[in-house]
Amino acid sequence: MATPVTTALKRTALNSVHKASGARMVEFGGWEMPVEYSGITEEHLAVRARAGLFDVSHMGEIEVRGHPSLALLQFVTSNDVSRLKIGQAQYTALMDPRGTAVDDCLVHRLSEDDYFICVNAANTDKDFEWIVRHNSFGAEIRNVSDDYSQIALQGPLAARIMARTTDADLTGLRYYWFTRAKCCGVDGLLARTGYTGEDGFEFYFPPAESERVWNKLLEAGQPDGLIPAGLGARNTLRLEAAFPLYGHELDDETTLLEANLGWICKLEKGEFLGRDVLLKQQRVGTNKQLVGFEMTDRGIARDGYNVMIDGRITGRVTSGSPAPFLKKNIGLAYLPPQSAEVGRQIQIDIRGKPVNARQAPLPFYKRPK
């Protein structure tokens, strides 16, 4: 999922801590990031059974303020921002006129006319410029990424661990809501969100306090088996949960309907970028469809491998890897809609050899209630 570290990479405030912990560092989206500490499988299983701690400070943050901010965000994103209450977050996409995603992101409503957007690391500058370009509404837009570190605590024991370190009322903090709170004595924004398929929290706070927060969270979670986790486990966890990754399931040639993200396309809210294309696809159908599959023969389907049906190439794998918790080799792929059918046999071209797989229902993993 990443290439060896090169020069001139950005570094989070925890870079030296990761290296001192023996993490294997890689380049990701222009950043030097930890891909694993004790091993991807061990870290993945820790998050599923107990909890894992992720440095996700490479993610970007953008503020949109002022009375026109709602109108601007309604126009440039697919979901209905007007539904957000203060203290609530929303998964959505920054839209292109072609119905494709410039990026997927989280919009948080801080106050009546103040919004906080978390975007993907490699897309931060592009996203900021895109929002500015379409700001004929007069909103105030700031790229505030340098003002924040972000740490994600994820897993079934995350709430128990976080409760030891924060003054927030976690029993009243619902999924996809957030609050201003102290964590480890540091003021920040605590959101009950994440990218692993588990319960958990994402904490946004000043970078100067990064080592303090990181170390205190690890200390607080030690009795419950909390361990640091890297981008490798983050990727396998999100794949089990069938969460899209920009540059894989989402790109400038794939519409939200093709990516099974129709649930964040609120076509009834009024005009927004790409709405006309999505309305047409809703009426006449899509050119491709995202499907899940599991390997039935031995072999791992890697990103970019061809998918074959009846000996013909019909699609490509967007994400593929072993699933440590499910103990299967799984993947996501785009196929023609007429070929997208749960249970249907397909083959993955692995180094020139067709290897059998079967389309599977999504998500592959859903956490117990």
VMD Tcl script that draws the C-alpha trace (Angstrom):
set ca {
  {0.00 0.00 0.00}
  {3.01 2.33 0.22}
  {6.53 2.81 -1.08}
  {9.80 3.10 0.86}
  {10.52 6.44 2.49}
  {12.08 9.09 0.25}
  {13.34 12.60 1.02}
  {11.42 15.83 1.57}
  {8.46 14.17 3.25}
  {6.17 15.87 5.73}
  {6.29 14.53 9.27}
  {3.75 14.56 12.06}
  {4.64 15.81 15.52}
  {4.89 12.16 16.63}
  {7.46 11.15 14.02}
  {10.33 10.72 16.49}
  {8.07 8.81 18.90}
  {7.15 6.31 16.17}
  {10.79 5.77 15.26}
  {11.82 5.36 18.89}
  {9.07 2.73 19.22}
  {10.58 0.75 16.35}
  {7.81 1.47 13.87}
  {8.46 0.72 10.21}
  {8.08 4.02 8.38}
  {6.83 4.48 4.81}
  {5.81 7.26 2.45}
  {2.05 7.83 2.29}
  {0.42 10.80 0.59}
  {3.60 12.85 0.89}
  {4.06 12.02 4.58}
  {6.46 9.76 6.46}
  {4.11 7.55 8.45}
  {4.26 4.34 10.55}
  {2.90 1.37 8.59}
  {3.33 -1.09 11.49}
  {4.82 -1.47 14.97}
  {4.37 -5.05 16.21}
  {2.90 -6.32 12.93}
  {-0.19 -5.60 10.83}
  {-2.04 -8.76 11.88}
  {-1.39 -8.25 15.60}
  {-2.44 -4.60 15.40}
  {-5.55 -5.43 13.37}
  {-6.69 -8.09 15.85}
  {-6.00 -5.79 18.80}
  {-8.41 -3.21 17.36}
  {-11.09 -5.86 16.78}
  {-10.76 -7.38 20.27}
  {-9.43 -4.56 22.48}
  {-8.16 -1.22 21.14}
  {-5.50 0.36 18.96}
  {-4.05 3.87 18.86}
  {-3.39 5.56 15.50}
  {-1.52 8.73 14.63}
  {-3.64 10.23 11.84}
  {-2.20 13.74 12.07}
  {-1.45 13.68 8.35}
  {-5.16 14.23 7.67}
  {-6.13 17.74 6.62}
  {-8.49 20.17 8.33}
  {-10.40 23.01 6.69}
  {-12.69 25.56 8.38}
  {-15.63 27.18 6.58}
  {-17.19 30.09 8.47}
  {-19.81 32.78 8.13}
  {-23.48 32.99 7.24}
  {-22.89 31.82 3.61}
  {-21.03 28.67 4.75}
  {-24.10 26.42 4.67}
  {-24.99 27.44 1.10}
  {-21.39 26.85 -0.02}
  {-21.15 23.41 1.59}
  {-24.54 22.39 0.22}
  {-23.25 23.22 -3.26}
  {-19.85 21.52 -3.09}
  {-20.80 18.38 -1.11}
  {-23.21 15.52 -1.80}
  {-24.83 15.04 1.60}
  {-27.35 17.40 3.20}
  {-25.38 19.67 5.52}
  {-28.59 21.42 6.63}
  {-29.52 18.29 8.59}
  {-26.52 18.67 10.88}
  {-27.16 19.86 14.42}
  {-24.42 21.67 16.31}
  {-22.06 18.98 17.61}
  {-22.89 16.51 14.84}
  {-20.63 15.15 12.08}
  {-21.49 13.83 8.62}
  {-19.73 11.61 6.10}
  {-19.92 13.18 2.65}
  {-18.00 13.86 -0.56}
  {-16.61 16.99 -2.18}
  {-18.17 16.82 -5.61}
  {-17.06 17.29 -9.21}
  {-19.56 18.27 -11.94}
  {-19.11 14.76 -13.41}
  {-20.73 13.18 -10.35}
  {-17.35 11.95 -9.10}
  {-15.65 12.73 -5.81}
  {-12.88 15.28 -5.46}
  {-12.47 13.65 -2.05}
  {-14.51 11.99 0.68}
  {-14.53 13.82 3.99}
  {-16.18 14.47 7.35}
  {-18.08 17.72 7.96}
  {-18.53 18.78 11.60}
  {-20.92 21.58 12.59}
  {-19.16 23.62 15.28}
  {-21.78 26.37 15.62}
  {-24.61 27.96 13.67}
  {-22.32 29.19 10.87}
  {-19.01 27.42 11.57}
  {-17.96 24.09 10.01}
  {-14.85 21.95 10.41}
  {-13.93 19.52 7.62}
  {-11.51 16.60 7.89}
  {-10.09 15.59 4.50}
  {-7.60 13.04 3.19}
  {-3.93 13.92 3.62}
  {-2.84 13.79 -0.02}
  {-5.86 15.86 -1.09}
  {-5.71 18.68 1.46}
  {-4.36 21.42 -0.80}
  {-6.52 20.27 -3.73}
  {-9.65 20.21 -1.56}
  {-8.97 23.65 -0.11}
  {-8.42 25.16 -3.56}
  {-11.57 23.44 -4.87}
  {-13.75 24.88 -2.11}
  {-12.21 28.34 -2.60}
  {-12.77 28.14 -6.36}
  {-16.49 27.57 -5.87}
  {-16.92 30.12 -3.10}
  {-19.12 32.59 -4.92}
  {-21.14 32.72 -1.70}
  {-18.66 34.79 0.32}
  {-17.84 32.31 3.10}
  {-14.56 32.48 5.03}
  {-12.36 29.46 4.25}
  {-9.12 28.54 6.02}
  {-6.75 25.61 5.73}
  {-6.03 24.98 9.42}
  {-4.21 21.66 9.04}
  {-1.05 22.97 10.72}
  {-3.08 23.82 13.84}
  {-4.04 20.22 14.58}
  {-2.69 16.83 15.44}
  {-5.20 13.98 15.25}
  {-5.09 10.72 17.18}
  {-7.62 7.91 16.73}
  {-8.44 5.49 19.56}
  {-10.39 2.57 18.08}
  {-11.80 -0.69 19.37}
  {-14.49 -2.21 21.63}
  {-12.63 -1.01 24.75}
  {-11.96 2.49 23.38}
  {-14.69 4.17 25.44}
  {-13.47 2.57 28.67}
  {-9.93 3.75 27.99}
  {-10.95 7.24 26.86}
  {-13.11 7.69 29.97}
  {-9.96 7.53 32.10}
  {-8.42 10.49 30.29}
  {-11.23 12.93 29.43}
  {-13.75 15.20 31.12}
  {-16.29 14.49 28.33}
  {-19.52 12.63 29.07}
  {-18.93 9.66 26.77}
  {-22.24 8.00 27.64}
  {-24.00 10.93 26.01}
  {-21.64 11.18 23.02}
  {-23.32 9.26 20.21}
  {-21.76 7.87 17.03}
  {-20.92 10.69 14.61}
  {-21.25 13.39 17.27}
  {-18.42 15.39 18.83}
  {-17.74 17.73 21.72}
  {-15.10 20.14 22.94}
  {-13.27 18.37 25.73}
  {-10.05 17.85 27.60}
  {-8.15 14.65 26.87}
  {-5.03 13.93 28.91}
  {-5.31 17.51 30.18}
  {-5.28 18.97 26.66}
  {-8.14 20.98 25.14}
  {-9.41 19.77 21.79}
  {-12.27 18.38 19.73}
  {-13.32 14.83 20.61}
  {-15.39 13.03 17.95}
  {-16.96 9.57 18.14}
  {-15.89 8.68 14.61}
  {-13.31 6.43 12.98}
  {-12.24 4.37 9.99}
  {-11.97 0.84 11.37}
  {-15.52 -0.46 11.70}
  {-15.23 -0.33 15.50}
  {-16.39 2.08 18.18}
  {-13.85 4.76 18.85}
  {-12.79 8.38 18.97}
  {-10.78 10.89 16.99}
  {-9.17 13.71 18.98}
  {-8.09 16.97 17.30}
  {-5.71 19.13 19.35}
  {-2.59 21.37 19.16}
  {0.47 19.59 17.70}
  {2.73 20.77 20.53}
  {0.83 18.47 22.91}
  {1.13 15.39 20.69}
  {3.65 13.36 22.70}
  {1.82 14.06 25.94}
  {-1.54 12.90 24.60}
  {-0.09 9.86 22.79}
  {1.89 8.63 25.79}
  {-0.89 9.23 28.32}
  {-3.45 7.41 26.19}
  {-1.13 4.43 25.80}
  {-0.52 4.45 29.56}
  {-4.26 4.66 30.30}
  {-4.97 1.77 27.93}
  {-2.17 -0.52 29.04}
  {-4.38 -2.53 31.46}
  {-6.76 -3.24 28.57}
  {-4.11 -4.23 26.05}
  {-4.06 -1.01 24.02}
  {-1.23 -0.96 21.46}
  {-0.11 1.51 18.78}
  {-1.26 0.67 15.27}
  {-0.06 1.83 11.86}
  {-1.42 2.47 8.41}
  {-1.20 -1.21 7.47}
  {-3.79 -2.25 10.04}
  {-5.84 0.87 9.30}
  {-6.08 -0.32 5.69}
  {-7.03 -3.94 6.45}
  {-9.55 -2.82 9.08}
  {-11.30 -0.41 6.72}
  {-11.34 -3.07 3.99}
  {-13.08 -5.59 6.27}
  {-15.64 -2.86 6.99}
  {-15.82 -2.06 3.23}
  {-15.00 1.63 3.74}
  {-13.79 3.32 0.54}
  {-10.27 4.67 0.16}
  {-9.68 7.64 -2.10}
  {-7.51 6.67 -5.05}
  {-8.84 3.11 -4.88}
  {-12.64 2.92 -4.69}
  {-13.03 6.66 -5.29}
  {-11.40 8.63 -8.10}
  {-12.20 11.19 -10.78}
  {-13.68 8.51 -13.07}
  {-16.08 6.90 -10.60}
  {-19.41 8.39 -9.52}
  {-20.79 8.05 -6.03}
  {-23.60 5.81 -7.24}
  {-21.08 3.44 -8.85}
  {-19.17 3.37 -5.54}
  {-22.29 2.32 -3.56}
  {-22.41 5.74 -1.91}
  {-25.88 6.68 -2.99}
  {-26.75 6.99 0.72}
  {-24.64 10.17 0.95}
  {-26.19 11.62 -2.24}
  {-29.14 13.73 -1.09}
  {-30.47 14.51 -4.56}
  {-33.62 16.05 -3.11}
  {-31.73 18.84 -1.28}
  {-31.38 20.98 -4.41}
  {-28.56 21.91 -6.76}
  {-25.01 20.72 -6.08}
  {-21.99 19.84 -8.19}
  {-22.60 16.62 -10.15}
  {-26.27 16.32 -9.21}
  {-27.44 16.21 -12.85}
  {-25.12 13.29 -13.63}
  {-26.26 11.38 -10.56}
  {-29.92 11.98 -11.38}
  {-29.35 10.59 -14.87}
  {-27.52 7.54 -13.54}
  {-30.31 6.97 -11.05}
  {-32.70 6.90 -13.99}
  {-30.76 4.93 -16.63}
  {-28.23 3.01 -14.54}
  {-24.47 3.06 -14.00}
  {-21.60 1.83 -16.13}
  {-20.00 -0.16 -13.32}
  {-20.70 -1.28 -9.77}
  {-18.51 -1.80 -6.73}
  {-18.71 -5.36 -5.40}
  {-17.07 -7.35 -2.65}
  {-15.49 -10.76 -3.13}
  {-13.66 -13.45 -1.20}
  {-11.12 -15.84 -2.64}
  {-12.29 -19.45 -2.83}
  {-8.92 -20.73 -4.07}
  {-5.55 -19.93 -2.55}
  {-4.27 -16.54 -3.57}
  {-4.39 -12.87 -2.62}
  {-6.07 -10.36 -4.92}
  {-3.97 -7.21 -4.92}
  {-4.97 -3.70 -5.94}
  {-5.12 -3.32 -9.71}
  {-5.47 -7.01 -10.59}
  {-7.90 -7.83 -13.40}
  {-11.22 -9.54 -12.68}
  {-12.41 -12.16 -15.17}
  {-15.79 -13.77 -15.85}
  {-16.02 -16.66 -18.33}
  {-12.44 -16.03 -19.42}
  {-12.95 -12.35 -20.25}
  {-11.57 -9.35 -18.35}
  {-14.61 -7.53 -16.97}
  {-13.22 -5.36 -14.18}
  {-10.40 -4.59 -11.79}
  {-9.61 -4.97 -8.11}
  {-9.55 -1.65 -6.26}
  {-8.48 -3.03 -2.86}
  {-7.43 -6.53 -1.90}
  {-5.62 -8.18 1.01}
  {-5.89 -10.84 3.67}
  {-8.56 -10.09 6.29}
  {-6.88 -10.99 9.62}
  {-10.06 -11.12 11.71}
  {-12.18 -12.94 9.14}
  {-9.31 -15.25 8.18}
  {-10.08 -14.89 4.47}
  {-8.55 -13.18 1.48}
  {-10.99 -10.47 0.41}
  {-11.27 -7.55 -1.96}
  {-13.35 -4.86 -3.64}
  {-13.69 -4.56 -7.40}
  {-15.63 -2.77 -10.11}
  {-17.73 -4.93 -12.45}
  {-20.44 -4.26 -15.05}
  {-23.78 -3.94 -13.22}
  {-25.20 -7.00 -14.99}
  {-22.32 -9.08 -13.55}
  {-22.70 -7.77 -9.98}
  {-24.45 -10.57 -8.08}
  {-23.71 -11.90 -4.61}
  {-22.59 -15.52 -4.86}
  {-21.53 -15.29 -8.49}
  {-18.19 -16.89 -9.33}
  {-15.40 -14.72 -10.70}
  {-11.68 -15.17 -11.29}
  {-8.84 -12.89 -10.30}
  {-5.86 -12.74 -12.64}
  {-2.95 -13.30 -10.25}
  {0.32 -13.09 -12.16}
  {-1.26 -14.50 -15.32}
  {-3.23 -17.29 -13.60}
  {-7.02 -17.12 -13.11}
  {-7.79 -17.84 -9.44}
  {-11.34 -18.52 -8.29}
  {-13.28 -16.11 -6.10}
  {-16.92 -15.48 -5.19}
  {-18.82 -12.22 -4.91}
  {-19.72 -11.57 -1.27}
  {-22.19 -9.29 0.53}
  {-20.88 -6.03 1.96}
  {-19.68 -5.12 4.47}
  {-17.46 -8.14 5.07}
  {-17.38 -7.26 8.79}
  {-19.92 -5.48 10.97}
  {-19.22 -4.98 14.65}
  {-21.55 -6.67 17.13}
  {-24.14 -4.40 18.70}
}
mol new
graphics top color blue
foreach p $ca { graphics top sphere $p radius 0.5 }
foreach p [lrange $ca 0 end-1] q [lrange $ca 1 end] { graphics top cylinder $p $q radius 0.2 }
display resetview
